[in-house]
Amino acid sequence: MVADIVQPTIEALGFELWGLEHLQRGRHSVLRVFIDCENTVNLKDCETVSRQISALLDVEDPISGEYTLEVSSPGLERPLFKIDQFAKFVGSKVKIAMMSQLKGRRKFTGVIECVSANNINLNVDGEVFKLDFAEIEKANVINSDRIPTR
């Protein structure tokens, strides 16, 4: 797994591996690596991490075919990849796309009320939906200037 390969190097450089996205685009693909830290992530940080993990990925070769490596900060509308990341943003507004429908819909925008081991309770205009974390396809924080609790 790519995360297992790059995480020790990213942490050794003083950053947190926030998440990965591998997007297939025809014969080529894009590997997006999101890094975070206590302070802001700048362009130089991304370049440093990119150089280090690019060399590592060249040796380990976990992705077949050609791909482009992109390293960036998660940004203000950061994607959420892990259940503990949702917990850091309790009280924040998020946009979530589910793999399958729940009550006739796949897309939800609301405020995270609470997070358990496997579920996110999302308040959507006064109605609370219990979303199964394993069924979440994509999630992003909306317009947050809030720094996640560490």
C-alpha positions in Angstrom: 0.0 0.0 0.0 1.3 3.4 -1.0 0.5 5.0 2.4 2.6 2.4 4.2 5.5 3.2 1.9 5.5 7.0 2.2 4.2 7.6 5.7 7.5 6.9 7.6 9.4 9.3 5.3 6.7 12.0 5.6 6.8 11.7 9.4 10.6 11.8 9.4 10.4 15.1 7.6 8.1 16.5 10.3 4.8 16.2 8.6 1.6 14.2 9.0 0.3 12.1 6.1 -3.2 13.6 5.9 -4.4 11.3 3.1 -3.9 10.0 -0.4 -6.0 10.0 -3.6 -5.1 7.8 -6.6 -7.1 9.0 -9.6 -7.1 7.0 -12.8 -7.2 9.1 -16.0 -7.0 6.8 -19.0 -3.6 5.3 -19.3 -2.2 7.8 -16.8 -3.0 8.4 -13.2 -2.5 11.0 -10.6 -1.3 10.3 -7.1 -2.2 13.1 -4.7 -0.5 13.1 -1.3 -1.8 15.5 1.3 0.5 16.6 4.1 -0.2 18.6 7.2 1.8 20.0 10.2 1.4 22.1 13.2 2.2 25.3 11.2 1.1 26.0 7.7 2.4 23.8 4.8 4.2 25.9 2.2 5.4 25.3 -1.3 9.0 24.5 -0.2 7.6 21.8 2.2 5.6 20.2 -0.6 8.7 20.2 -2.9 10.8 18.6 -0.2 8.3 15.9 0.5 7.7 15.3 -3.2 11.5 14.8 -3.9 11.9 12.4 -1.0 8.8 10.2 -1.7 9.2 10.4 -5.4 12.6 8.7 -5.1 11.1 6.1 -2.7 8.2 5.4 -5.0 10.6 4.9 -7.9 12.4 2.2 -5.9 9.3 0.5 -4.4 7.2 0.9 -7.6 3.8 0.3 -6.0 1.8 1.8 -8.9 1.8 0.2 -12.3 1.9 2.5 -15.3 2.7 6.1 -15.6 1.4 8.5 -13.0 1.9 12.1 -11.8 2.8 12.8 -8.2 1.2 15.8 -6.6 2.0 16.8 -3.0 0.0 19.6 -1.3 -1.6 20.7 1.9 -5.2 19.6 2.5 -6.2 23.3 2.4 -9.2 25.0 4.0 -11.8 22.7 2.4 -9.7 19.7 3.3 -10.7 16.2 2.3 -11.4 13.8 5.2 -10.0 10.3 4.8 -10.0 8.8 8.3 -12.6 8.5 11.1 -10.4 10.4 13.5 -10.2 13.3 11.1 -14.0 13.6 11.2 -13.8 13.7 15.0 -11.4 16.6 14.8 -14.0 18.6 12.9 -17.1 18.0 15.1 -19.1 21.2 14.9 -17.9 21.9 11.3 -19.9 21.9 8.1 -19.0 19.1 5.7 -20.0 17.8 2.3 -20.2 14.0 2.0 -20.9 11.7 -0.9 -21.9 8.1 -0.1 -21.3 5.0 -2.1 -24.9 3.9 -1.8 -28.1 5.8 -1.1 -29.4 6.5 2.4 -33.1 7.6 2.5 -33.0 8.2 -1.2 -29.9 10.3 -1.4 -26.1 9.9 -1.8 -25.0 13.5 -1.1 -25.2 15.2 2.2 -24.2 18.7 3.4 -24.4 19.4 7.1 -22.7 19.8 10.5 -20.9 16.9 12.2 -22.6 16.4 15.5 -20.6 13.4 16.8 -18.4 10.6 15.7 -18.3 7.0 17.0 -16.0 4.1 16.0 -17.9 3.5 12.7 -20.4 6.3 12.2 -20.7 10.0 11.7 -23.9 11.7 12.9 -24.5 14.6 10.5 -27.1 17.3 11.1 -28.6 18.3 7.7 -31.1 21.2 8.2 -32.3 19.8 11.6 -32.5 16.1 10.5 -29.7 13.9 11.8 -28.3 11.2 9.5 -26.2 8.3 10.9 -23.6 7.7 8.2 -21.6 4.5 8.1 -17.9 5.6 7.7 -17.2 2.5 5.5 -19.8 3.8 3.0 -18.3 7.2 2.6 -17.0 7.8 -0.9 -15.7 11.3 -0.5 -15.9 14.0 2.2 -14.7 17.6 2.5 -14.8 20.3 5.2 -16.6 23.3 3.8 -15.1 26.8 4.2 -13.3 26.1 7.4 -10.7 28.4 8.9 -10.7 26.2 11.9 -7.5 24.3 12.6 -8.2 20.7 13.5 -7.5 19.6 17.1 -4.5 17.5 17.4 
